[in-house]
Amino acid sequence: MNWYFWLKTFHIVFMVAWYAGLFYLPRLFVHHAMTEDPATRERLQIMERKLFWFITPWAVLTLVLGIGMGSMYFDWGHFWLQVKTGLVLLLVAFHLWCWKLMIEFRGPTNPHSHVWFRWFNEFPLLILVAAVYLVIFKPL
């Protein structure tokens, strides 16, 4: 049995779970930025917190398995892999930025407008498209 395929399978599954949360969390921020109702704000804060801490283990497992595959099966001299690793680091930064925004929402004012959060929500998609392209085509 080839362990690489098991690592790759679970890496992809965990990545999909992580991304599902990263797509939804900023949408919660959009609604949070639009509401003035204290009860709704409180409910959204709970939803954001639960979602963030639900997806964080998937992020960690994605990273651990990715590093495992990278250290066992890839030559780090390939530029496509270096670029993809940089994209993953950007995604980790996005995840941490979501944490920061989630904490800022606990304050009396919204950190940004709902329009800003709508654009913010598109960032993980750009990373996903670029990373999938690099993995499939290995152009560099």
Secondary structure in CASP SS format (residue, H / E / C, confidence):
PFRMAT SS
TARGET T0000
AUTHOR 0000-0000-0000
METHOD secondary structure of the structure
MODEL  1
M C 1.00
N C 1.00
W H 1.00
Y H 1.00
F H 1.00
W H 1.00
L H 1.00
K H 1.00
T H 1.00
F H 1.00
H H 1.00
I H 1.00
V H 1.00
F H 1.00
M H 1.00
V H 1.00
A H 1.00
W H 1.00
Y H 1.00
A H 1.00
G H 1.00
L H 1.00
F H 1.00
Y H 1.00
L H 1.00
P H 1.00
R H 1.00
L H 1.00
F H 1.00
V H 1.00
H H 1.00
H H 1.00
A H 1.00
M H 1.00
T C 1.00
E C 1.00
D C 1.00
P H 1.00
A H 1.00
T H 1.00
R H 1.00
E H 1.00
R H 1.00
L H 1.00
Q H 1.00
I H 1.00
M H 1.00
E H 1.00
R H 1.00
K H 1.00
L H 1.00
F H 1.00
W H 1.00
F H 1.00
I H 1.00
T H 1.00
P H 1.00
W H 1.00
A H 1.00
V H 1.00
L H 1.00
T H 1.00
L H 1.00
V H 1.00
L H 1.00
G H 1.00
I H 1.00
G H 1.00
M H 1.00
G H 1.00
S H 1.00
M H 1.00
Y H 1.00
F C 1.00
D C 1.00
W C 1.00
G C 1.00
H C 1.00
F H 1.00
W H 1.00
L H 1.00
Q H 1.00
V H 1.00
K H 1.00
T H 1.00
G H 1.00
L H 1.00
V H 1.00
L H 1.00
L H 1.00
L H 1.00
V H 1.00
A H 1.00
F H 1.00
H H 1.00
L H 1.00
W H 1.00
C H 1.00
W H 1.00
K H 1.00
L H 1.00
M H 1.00
I H 1.00
E H 1.00
F C 1.00
R C 1.00
G C 1.00
P C 1.00
T C 1.00
N C 1.00
P C 1.00
H C 1.00
S C 1.00
H H 1.00
V H 1.00
W H 1.00
F H 1.00
R H 1.00
W H 1.00
F H 1.00
N C 1.00
E C 1.00
F H 1.00
P H 1.00
L H 1.00
L H 1.00
I H 1.00
L H 1.00
V H 1.00
A H 1.00
A H 1.00
V H 1.00
Y H 1.00
L H 1.00
V H 1.00
I H 1.00
F H 1.00
K C 1.00
P C 1.00
L C 1.00
END
